[in-house]
Amino acid sequence: MKSRKGVSSGVTVLGALLGIIVGAVAVGVSSGGLIGNKSPPMTTTETRTVVARPAGRETTTVTEKTFNIWTLTLTSTATRNDSQSSRSPSMNLEATQLLYFQGQTVTLVGSVYPPPPSSTGIALTTRNPLGVVVQVGQAETGITNGTFFYLLSTATSAGWTSGRYSVNATVGGQSATATFIYTASPSPRGPLLGLQVLAPPVVSAGQQVSIAILTSFPNGTLDDVTLWSAFAVLFPDGTFHNLCVPGAAPSTCTGTFGRIHAGFYQLVFALPGTAQRGTYYVEAAGSDSSGNSTRGAGQFSVP
């Protein structure tokens, strides 16, 4: 039997997380999920292909997500060798959700390797389905780990039509592109509390992981979570590890939780030095003082 550290008593977290991963029709706004519209029905499928080249210690992962008639493709390559410099220069970028509705904010998370010696501006260009530029912006990388986040406002011009959008990030000769689906109509469910889990795309074994949580309504109003029902990491070996939230017994969880301001939180925890390669999934769930519940998920990889 696999060891579990801090496994929550009701392992409904796993079922909810796997529901998000396999792309089942969702009814809420959450990271990596879809907002369901009863008419017409919306479906999503995901296909992931991993190609390993042992001689070069290189692994290429190609993920295709199909949502109705659109297909999004994300390709990432990780290279390992036995020299002091174990990773090749790389840049990653992805949206935290697949589908966005009119007026919602698109959150993108990315990273640059090697980390720059000081904050470096990342140029980001967003194009609509016709290739027309609808927004140009800039993000700053983290000083120590090269991670950056970018918030993209939708419906800011007539160019925001329904379809597949691309966001291209460039810096220092490197570039990365993320895609998402945008629907030029309000969410069919009306106001709904959303939760976004923001994690650095790549973390090395033994390093600290900084997770950011943002809870807000579609109009951008931030809202505090007053009761956390789940906050855990699913490791590649299938074990759950609870992260500490207010009220949790320290002996049953790991990490340090902090409230930055209303609707914005940070949790920092350390990966073991023996952490295995693969994808780690983070799930968070809770409710506000009015009883509005929300759930979200994010992920990071250990190369």
Contacts in CASP RR format, 6 or more apart in sequence:
PFRMAT RR
TARGET T0000
AUTHOR 0000-0000-0000
METHOD contacts of the structure
MODEL  1
MKSRKGVSSGVTVLGALLGIIVGAVAVGVSSGGLIGNKSPPMTTTETRTV
VARPAGRETTTVTEKTFNIWTLTLTSTATRNDSQSSRSPSMNLEATQLLY
FQGQTVTLVGSVYPPPPSSTGIALTTRNPLGVVVQVGQAETGITNGTFFY
LLSTATSAGWTSGRYSVNATVGGQSATATFIYTASPSPRGPLLGLQVLAP
PVVSAGQQVSIAILTSFPNGTLDDVTLWSAFAVLFPDGTFHNLCVPGAAP
STCTGTFGRIHAGFYQLVFALPGTAQRGTYYVEAAGSDSSGNSTRGAGQF
SVP
2 237 0 8 1.000
2 238 0 8 1.000
2 239 0 8 1.000
3 239 0 8 1.000
4 239 0 8 1.000
4 240 0 8 1.000
4 241 0 8 1.000
5 239 0 8 1.000
5 240 0 8 1.000
5 241 0 8 1.000
5 242 0 8 1.000
5 254 0 8 1.000
6 232 0 8 1.000
6 240 0 8 1.000
6 241 0 8 1.000
6 242 0 8 1.000
6 252 0 8 1.000
6 253 0 8 1.000
7 239 0 8 1.000
7 240 0 8 1.000
7 242 0 8 1.000
8 230 0 8 1.000
8 232 0 8 1.000
8 240 0 8 1.000
8 242 0 8 1.000
11 240 0 8 1.000
12 230 0 8 1.000
13 230 0 8 1.000
13 232 0 8 1.000
13 240 0 8 1.000
13 283 0 8 1.000
13 285 0 8 1.000
14 234 0 8 1.000
14 240 0 8 1.000
16 230 0 8 1.000
16 283 0 8 1.000
16 285 0 8 1.000
16 295 0 8 1.000
17 234 0 8 1.000
17 281 0 8 1.000
17 283 0 8 1.000
17 297 0 8 1.000
19 26 0 8 1.000
20 26 0 8 1.000
20 30 0 8 1.000
20 32 0 8 1.000
20 33 0 8 1.000
20 283 0 8 1.000
20 296 0 8 1.000
20 297 0 8 1.000
21 46 0 8 1.000
21 281 0 8 1.000
21 297 0 8 1.000
22 46 0 8 1.000
23 33 0 8 1.000
23 34 0 8 1.000
23 44 0 8 1.000
23 45 0 8 1.000
23 46 0 8 1.000
23 65 0 8 1.000
24 44 0 8 1.000
25 34 0 8 1.000
25 36 0 8 1.000
25 41 0 8 1.000
25 42 0 8 1.000
25 43 0 8 1.000
25 44 0 8 1.000
26 33 0 8 1.000
26 34 0 8 1.000
26 35 0 8 1.000
26 36 0 8 1.000
27 35 0 8 1.000
27 36 0 8 1.000
27 189 0 8 1.000
28 34 0 8 1.000
28 35 0 8 1.000
28 36 0 8 1.000
28 189 0 8 1.000
28 192 0 8 1.000
28 194 0 8 1.000
29 35 0 8 1.000
29 97 0 8 1.000
29 104 0 8 1.000
29 187 0 8 1.000
29 192 0 8 1.000
29 194 0 8 1.000
29 218 0 8 1.000
30 97 0 8 1.000
30 194 0 8 1.000
30 195 0 8 1.000
30 196 0 8 1.000
30 294 0 8 1.000
30 295 0 8 1.000
30 296 0 8 1.000
30 297 0 8 1.000
31 96 0 8 1.000
31 97 0 8 1.000
31 107 0 8 1.000
31 195 0 8 1.000
31 196 0 8 1.000
31 197 0 8 1.000
31 198 0 8 1.000
31 296 0 8 1.000
31 297 0 8 1.000
31 298 0 8 1.000
32 96 0 8 1.000
32 97 0 8 1.000
32 98 0 8 1.000
32 296 0 8 1.000
32 297 0 8 1.000
32 298 0 8 1.000
33 97 0 8 1.000
33 98 0 8 1.000
33 99 0 8 1.000
33 296 0 8 1.000
33 297 0 8 1.000
34 42 0 8 1.000
34 44 0 8 1.000
34 67 0 8 1.000
34 97 0 8 1.000
34 98 0 8 1.000
34 99 0 8 1.000
35 99 0 8 1.000
35 101 0 8 1.000
35 187 0 8 1.000
35 188 0 8 1.000
35 189 0 8 1.000
35 192 0 8 1.000
36 42 0 8 1.000
36 188 0 8 1.000
36 189 0 8 1.000
37 188 0 8 1.000
38 188 0 8 1.000
42 67 0 8 1.000
42 68 0 8 1.000
42 99 0 8 1.000
43 67 0 8 1.000
43 68 0 8 1.000
44 65 0 8 1.000
44 66 0 8 1.000
44 67 0 8 1.000
44 68 0 8 1.000
44 98 0 8 1.000
45 65 0 8 1.000
45 66 0 8 1.000
46 63 0 8 1.000
46 64 0 8 1.000
46 65 0 8 1.000
46 66 0 8 1.000
47 63 0 8 1.000
47 64 0 8 1.000
47 66 0 8 1.000
48 61 0 8 1.000
48 62 0 8 1.000
48 63 0 8 1.000
48 64 0 8 1.000
49 61 0 8 1.000
49 62 0 8 1.000
49 63 0 8 1.000
50 59 0 8 1.000
50 60 0 8 1.000
50 61 0 8 1.000
51 59 0 8 1.000
51 60 0 8 1.000
51 61 0 8 1.000
51 62 0 8 1.000
52 58 0 8 1.000
52 59 0 8 1.000
53 59 0 8 1.000
53 60 0 8 1.000
56 79 0 8 1.000
56 81 0 8 1.000
57 79 0 8 1.000
57 80 0 8 1.000
57 81 0 8 1.000
58 77 0 8 1.000
58 78 0 8 1.000
58 79 0 8 1.000
58 80 0 8 1.000
59 77 0 8 1.000
59 78 0 8 1.000
59 79 0 8 1.000
59 80 0 8 1.000
59 303 0 8 1.000
60 75 0 8 1.000
60 76 0 8 1.000
60 77 0 8 1.000
61 75 0 8 1.000
61 76 0 8 1.000
61 77 0 8 1.000
61 78 0 8 1.000
62 73 0 8 1.000
62 74 0 8 1.000
62 75 0 8 1.000
63 73 0 8 1.000
63 74 0 8 1.000
63 75 0 8 1.000
64 71 0 8 1.000
64 72 0 8 1.000
64 73 0 8 1.000
64 74 0 8 1.000
65 71 0 8 1.000
65 72 0 8 1.000
65 73 0 8 1.000
65 74 0 8 1.000
65 98 0 8 1.000
66 72 0 8 1.000
67 98 0 8 1.000
67 99 0 8 1.000
67 181 0 8 1.000
70 163 0 8 1.000
70 164 0 8 1.000
70 181 0 8 1.000
72 98 0 8 1.000
72 164 0 8 1.000
72 179 0 8 1.000
72 180 0 8 1.000
72 181 0 8 1.000
73 179 0 8 1.000
74 94 0 8 1.000
74 178 0 8 1.000
74 179 0 8 1.000
76 92 0 8 1.000
76 201 0 8 1.000
76 301 0 8 1.000
77 90 0 8 1.000
78 87 0 8 1.000
78 90 0 8 1.000
78 202 0 8 1.000
78 301 0 8 1.000
78 303 0 8 1.000
79 87 0 8 1.000
79 88 0 8 1.000
80 86 0 8 1.000
80 87 0 8 1.000
80 303 0 8 1.000
87 113 0 8 1.000
87 114 0 8 1.000
87 303 0 8 1.000
89 113 0 8 1.000
89 114 0 8 1.000
89 174 0 8 1.000
90 112 0 8 1.000
90 113 0 8 1.000
90 174 0 8 1.000
90 202 0 8 1.000
91 110 0 8 1.000
91 111 0 8 1.000
91 112 0 8 1.000
91 113 0 8 1.000
91 169 0 8 1.000
91 171 0 8 1.000
91 174 0 8 1.000
91 175 0 8 1.000
91 176 0 8 1.000
92 110 0 8 1.000
92 111 0 8 1.000
92 176 0 8 1.000
92 201 0 8 1.000
92 202 0 8 1.000
93 108 0 8 1.000
93 109 0 8 1.000
93 110 0 8 1.000
93 167 0 8 1.000
93 169 0 8 1.000
93 176 0 8 1.000
93 177 0 8 1.000
93 178 0 8 1.000
94 108 0 8 1.000
94 109 0 8 1.000
94 110 0 8 1.000
94 178 0 8 1.000
94 201 0 8 1.000
95 106 0 8 1.000
95 107 0 8 1.000
95 108 0 8 1.000
95 167 0 8 1.000
95 178 0 8 1.000
95 179 0 8 1.000
95 180 0 8 1.000
96 107 0 8 1.000
96 108 0 8 1.000
96 109 0 8 1.000
96 196 0 8 1.000
96 197 0 8 1.000
96 198 0 8 1.000
96 298 0 8 1.000
97 106 0 8 1.000
97 107 0 8 1.000
97 180 0 8 1.000
97 196 0 8 1.000
98 180 0 8 1.000
98 181 0 8 1.000
99 180 0 8 1.000
99 181 0 8 1.000
99 182 0 8 1.000
99 183 0 8 1.000
100 106 0 8 1.000
100 154 0 8 1.000
100 180 0 8 1.000
100 181 0 8 1.000
100 182 0 8 1.000
100 183 0 8 1.000
101 182 0 8 1.000
101 183 0 8 1.000
101 185 0 8 1.000
101 186 0 8 1.000
101 187 0 8 1.000
101 218 0 8 1.000
102 154 0 8 1.000
102 155 0 8 1.000
102 160 0 8 1.000
102 183 0 8 1.000
102 184 0 8 1.000
102 185 0 8 1.000
102 186 0 8 1.000
102 187 0 8 1.000
103 153 0 8 1.000
103 154 0 8 1.000
103 155 0 8 1.000
103 186 0 8 1.000
103 218 0 8 1.000
103 219 0 8 1.000
104 154 0 8 1.000
104 187 0 8 1.000
104 218 0 8 1.000
105 151 0 8 1.000
105 152 0 8 1.000
105 153 0 8 1.000
105 154 0 8 1.000
105 216 0 8 1.000
105 220 0 8 1.000
106 151 0 8 1.000
106 152 0 8 1.000
106 153 0 8 1.000
106 154 0 8 1.000
106 167 0 8 1.000
106 180 0 8 1.000
106 182 0 8 1.000
107 149 0 8 1.000
107 150 0 8 1.000
107 151 0 8 1.000
107 152 0 8 1.000
107 196 0 8 1.000
107 198 0 8 1.000
107 214 0 8 1.000
108 124 0 8 1.000
108 149 0 8 1.000
108 150 0 8 1.000
108 151 0 8 1.000
108 152 0 8 1.000
108 167 0 8 1.000
108 169 0 8 1.000
108 178 0 8 1.000
109 147 0 8 1.000
109 148 0 8 1.000
109 149 0 8 1.000
109 150 0 8 1.000
109 198 0 8 1.000
109 199 0 8 1.000
109 200 0 8 1.000
109 201 0 8 1.000
110 147 0 8 1.000
110 148 0 8 1.000
110 149 0 8 1.000
110 150 0 8 1.000
110 169 0 8 1.000
110 176 0 8 1.000
110 200 0 8 1.000
110 201 0 8 1.000
111 141 0 8 1.000
111 145 0 8 1.000
111 146 0 8 1.000
111 147 0 8 1.000
111 148 0 8 1.000
111 200 0 8 1.000
111 201 0 8 1.000
111 202 0 8 1.000
112 120 0 8 1.000
112 122 0 8 1.000
112 141 0 8 1.000
112 146 0 8 1.000
112 148 0 8 1.000
112 171 0 8 1.000
112 174 0 8 1.000
113 146 0 8 1.000
113 202 0 8 1.000
115 141 0 8 1.000
115 142 0 8 1.000
115 143 0 8 1.000
115 144 0 8 1.000
115 145 0 8 1.000
115 146 0 8 1.000
116 141 0 8 1.000
116 143 0 8 1.000
116 146 0 8 1.000
118 143 0 8 1.000
119 140 0 8 1.000
119 141 0 8 1.000
119 142 0 8 1.000
119 143 0 8 1.000
120 140 0 8 1.000
120 141 0 8 1.000
120 171 0 8 1.000
121 138 0 8 1.000
121 139 0 8 1.000
121 140 0 8 1.000
121 141 0 8 1.000
121 171 0 8 1.000
122 138 0 8 1.000
122 139 0 8 1.000
122 140 0 8 1.000
122 141 0 8 1.000
122 148 0 8 1.000
122 150 0 8 1.000
122 169 0 8 1.000
122 170 0 8 1.000
122 171 0 8 1.000
123 136 0 8 1.000
123 137 0 8 1.000
123 138 0 8 1.000
123 169 0 8 1.000
123 170 0 8 1.000
123 171 0 8 1.000
124 136 0 8 1.000
124 137 0 8 1.000
124 138 0 8 1.000
124 139 0 8 1.000
124 150 0 8 1.000
124 152 0 8 1.000
124 167 0 8 1.000
124 168 0 8 1.000
124 169 0 8 1.000
125 133 0 8 1.000
125 135 0 8 1.000
125 136 0 8 1.000
125 137 0 8 1.000
125 167 0 8 1.000
125 168 0 8 1.000
126 133 0 8 1.000
126 134 0 8 1.000
126 135 0 8 1.000
126 136 0 8 1.000
126 152 0 8 1.000
126 165 0 8 1.000
126 166 0 8 1.000
126 167 0 8 1.000
127 133 0 8 1.000
127 134 0 8 1.000
127 165 0 8 1.000
127 166 0 8 1.000
127 167 0 8 1.000
127 168 0 8 1.000
128 134 0 8 1.000
128 159 0 8 1.000
128 160 0 8 1.000
128 161 0 8 1.000
128 163 0 8 1.000
128 165 0 8 1.000
129 161 0 8 1.000
129 162 0 8 1.000
129 163 0 8 1.000
129 164 0 8 1.000
129 165 0 8 1.000
130 161 0 8 1.000
131 166 0 8 1.000
132 159 0 8 1.000
134 156 0 8 1.000
134 157 0 8 1.000
134 159 0 8 1.000
134 160 0 8 1.000
134 165 0 8 1.000
135 152 0 8 1.000
135 153 0 8 1.000
135 156 0 8 1.000
137 150 0 8 1.000
139 148 0 8 1.000
139 149 0 8 1.000
139 150 0 8 1.000
139 169 0 8 1.000
140 148 0 8 1.000
141 147 0 8 1.000
141 148 0 8 1.000
141 171 0 8 1.000
142 148 0 8 1.000
145 200 0 8 1.000
145 207 0 8 1.000
147 200 0 8 1.000
147 201 0 8 1.000
147 210 0 8 1.000
149 198 0 8 1.000
149 212 0 8 1.000
150 167 0 8 1.000
150 169 0 8 1.000
152 167 0 8 1.000
154 160 0 8 1.000
154 182 0 8 1.000
155 184 0 8 1.000
160 182 0 8 1.000
160 184 0 8 1.000
161 184 0 8 1.000
162 182 0 8 1.000
162 183 0 8 1.000
162 184 0 8 1.000
162 185 0 8 1.000
163 181 0 8 1.000
163 182 0 8 1.000
163 183 0 8 1.000
164 179 0 8 1.000
164 180 0 8 1.000
164 181 0 8 1.000
164 182 0 8 1.000
165 179 0 8 1.000
165 180 0 8 1.000
165 181 0 8 1.000
165 182 0 8 1.000
166 177 0 8 1.000
166 178 0 8 1.000
166 179 0 8 1.000
167 177 0 8 1.000
167 178 0 8 1.000
167 179 0 8 1.000
167 180 0 8 1.000
168 175 0 8 1.000
168 176 0 8 1.000
168 177 0 8 1.000
169 175 0 8 1.000
169 176 0 8 1.000
169 177 0 8 1.000
169 178 0 8 1.000
186 218 0 8 1.000
187 218 0 8 1.000
190 218 0 8 1.000
191 217 0 8 1.000
191 218 0 8 1.000
191 219 0 8 1.000
192 217 0 8 1.000
192 218 0 8 1.000
192 292 0 8 1.000
192 294 0 8 1.000
193 215 0 8 1.000
193 216 0 8 1.000
193 217 0 8 1.000
193 223 0 8 1.000
193 288 0 8 1.000
193 292 0 8 1.000
193 293 0 8 1.000
193 294 0 8 1.000
194 215 0 8 1.000
194 216 0 8 1.000
194 217 0 8 1.000
194 218 0 8 1.000
194 294 0 8 1.000
194 296 0 8 1.000
195 213 0 8 1.000
195 214 0 8 1.000
195 215 0 8 1.000
195 225 0 8 1.000
195 284 0 8 1.000
195 285 0 8 1.000
195 286 0 8 1.000
195 294 0 8 1.000
195 295 0 8 1.000
195 296 0 8 1.000
196 213 0 8 1.000
196 214 0 8 1.000
196 215 0 8 1.000
196 296 0 8 1.000
197 211 0 8 1.000
197 212 0 8 1.000
197 213 0 8 1.000
197 282 0 8 1.000
197 283 0 8 1.000
197 284 0 8 1.000
197 296 0 8 1.000
197 297 0 8 1.000
197 298 0 8 1.000
198 211 0 8 1.000
198 212 0 8 1.000
198 213 0 8 1.000
198 214 0 8 1.000
198 298 0 8 1.000
199 209 0 8 1.000
199 210 0 8 1.000
199 211 0 8 1.000
199 212 0 8 1.000
199 282 0 8 1.000
199 298 0 8 1.000
199 299 0 8 1.000
199 300 0 8 1.000
200 209 0 8 1.000
200 210 0 8 1.000
200 300 0 8 1.000
201 300 0 8 1.000
201 301 0 8 1.000
202 300 0 8 1.000
202 301 0 8 1.000
202 302 0 8 1.000
202 303 0 8 1.000
203 209 0 8 1.000
203 271 0 8 1.000
203 280 0 8 1.000
203 300 0 8 1.000
203 301 0 8 1.000
203 302 0 8 1.000
204 271 0 8 1.000
204 302 0 8 1.000
204 303 0 8 1.000
205 271 0 8 1.000
205 272 0 8 1.000
205 273 0 8 1.000
205 274 0 8 1.000
205 275 0 8 1.000
205 276 0 8 1.000
205 302 0 8 1.000
206 270 0 8 1.000
206 271 0 8 1.000
206 272 0 8 1.000
206 273 0 8 1.000
206 275 0 8 1.000
207 270 0 8 1.000
207 271 0 8 1.000
208 268 0 8 1.000
208 269 0 8 1.000
208 270 0 8 1.000
208 271 0 8 1.000
209 268 0 8 1.000
209 269 0 8 1.000
209 270 0 8 1.000
209 271 0 8 1.000
209 300 0 8 1.000
210 266 0 8 1.000
210 267 0 8 1.000
210 268 0 8 1.000
211 243 0 8 1.000
211 266 0 8 1.000
211 267 0 8 1.000
211 268 0 8 1.000
211 269 0 8 1.000
211 282 0 8 1.000
212 264 0 8 1.000
212 265 0 8 1.000
212 266 0 8 1.000
213 225 0 8 1.000
213 263 0 8 1.000
213 264 0 8 1.000
213 265 0 8 1.000
213 266 0 8 1.000
213 267 0 8 1.000
213 284 0 8 1.000
214 222 0 8 1.000
214 263 0 8 1.000
214 264 0 8 1.000
215 222 0 8 1.000
215 223 0 8 1.000
215 224 0 8 1.000
215 225 0 8 1.000
215 263 0 8 1.000
215 264 0 8 1.000
215 288 0 8 1.000
215 294 0 8 1.000
216 222 0 8 1.000
216 223 0 8 1.000
216 263 0 8 1.000
217 223 0 8 1.000
222 261 0 8 1.000
222 262 0 8 1.000
222 263 0 8 1.000
222 264 0 8 1.000
223 262 0 8 1.000
223 263 0 8 1.000
223 288 0 8 1.000
223 292 0 8 1.000
224 262 0 8 1.000
224 263 0 8 1.000
224 288 0 8 1.000
224 289 0 8 1.000
225 263 0 8 1.000
225 265 0 8 1.000
225 286 0 8 1.000
225 287 0 8 1.000
225 288 0 8 1.000
225 294 0 8 1.000
226 287 0 8 1.000
226 288 0 8 1.000
226 289 0 8 1.000
227 286 0 8 1.000
227 287 0 8 1.000
228 245 0 8 1.000
228 246 0 8 1.000
228 284 0 8 1.000
228 285 0 8 1.000
228 286 0 8 1.000
229 285 0 8 1.000
229 286 0 8 1.000
229 287 0 8 1.000
229 293 0 8 1.000
230 283 0 8 1.000
230 284 0 8 1.000
230 285 0 8 1.000
230 286 0 8 1.000
230 295 0 8 1.000
231 242 0 8 1.000
231 243 0 8 1.000
231 244 0 8 1.000
231 245 0 8 1.000
231 257 0 8 1.000
231 267 0 8 1.000
231 283 0 8 1.000
231 284 0 8 1.000
231 285 0 8 1.000
232 240 0 8 1.000
232 241 0 8 1.000
232 242 0 8 1.000
232 243 0 8 1.000
232 282 0 8 1.000
232 283 0 8 1.000
233 240 0 8 1.000
233 241 0 8 1.000
233 243 0 8 1.000
233 269 0 8 1.000
233 280 0 8 1.000
233 281 0 8 1.000
233 282 0 8 1.000
234 240 0 8 1.000
234 280 0 8 1.000
234 281 0 8 1.000
234 282 0 8 1.000
234 283 0 8 1.000
235 241 0 8 1.000
235 275 0 8 1.000
235 276 0 8 1.000
235 280 0 8 1.000
236 276 0 8 1.000
236 277 0 8 1.000
236 278 0 8 1.000
236 279 0 8 1.000
236 280 0 8 1.000
236 302 0 8 1.000
237 276 0 8 1.000
241 254 0 8 1.000
242 248 0 8 1.000
242 252 0 8 1.000
242 253 0 8 1.000
242 254 0 8 1.000
243 253 0 8 1.000
243 254 0 8 1.000
243 255 0 8 1.000
243 257 0 8 1.000
243 267 0 8 1.000
243 269 0 8 1.000
243 282 0 8 1.000
244 250 0 8 1.000
244 253 0 8 1.000
244 254 0 8 1.000
244 255 0 8 1.000
244 256 0 8 1.000
244 257 0 8 1.000
244 267 0 8 1.000
245 253 0 8 1.000
245 257 0 8 1.000
245 267 0 8 1.000
246 257 0 8 1.000
254 269 0 8 1.000
254 270 0 8 1.000
255 267 0 8 1.000
255 268 0 8 1.000
255 269 0 8 1.000
255 270 0 8 1.000
256 267 0 8 1.000
256 268 0 8 1.000
256 269 0 8 1.000
257 265 0 8 1.000
257 266 0 8 1.000
257 267 0 8 1.000
258 265 0 8 1.000
258 266 0 8 1.000
258 267 0 8 1.000
259 265 0 8 1.000
260 266 0 8 1.000
271 302 0 8 1.000
275 302 0 8 1.000
276 302 0 8 1.000
277 301 0 8 1.000
277 302 0 8 1.000
277 303 0 8 1.000
278 301 0 8 1.000
278 302 0 8 1.000
278 303 0 8 1.000
279 299 0 8 1.000
279 300 0 8 1.000
279 301 0 8 1.000
280 299 0 8 1.000
280 300 0 8 1.000
280 301 0 8 1.000
280 302 0 8 1.000
281 297 0 8 1.000
281 298 0 8 1.000
281 299 0 8 1.000
282 297 0 8 1.000
282 298 0 8 1.000
282 299 0 8 1.000
282 300 0 8 1.000
283 295 0 8 1.000
283 296 0 8 1.000
283 297 0 8 1.000
283 298 0 8 1.000
284 295 0 8 1.000
284 296 0 8 1.000
284 297 0 8 1.000
285 293 0 8 1.000
285 294 0 8 1.000
285 295 0 8 1.000
285 296 0 8 1.000
286 293 0 8 1.000
286 294 0 8 1.000
286 295 0 8 1.000
287 293 0 8 1.000
287 294 0 8 1.000
288 294 0 8 1.000
END
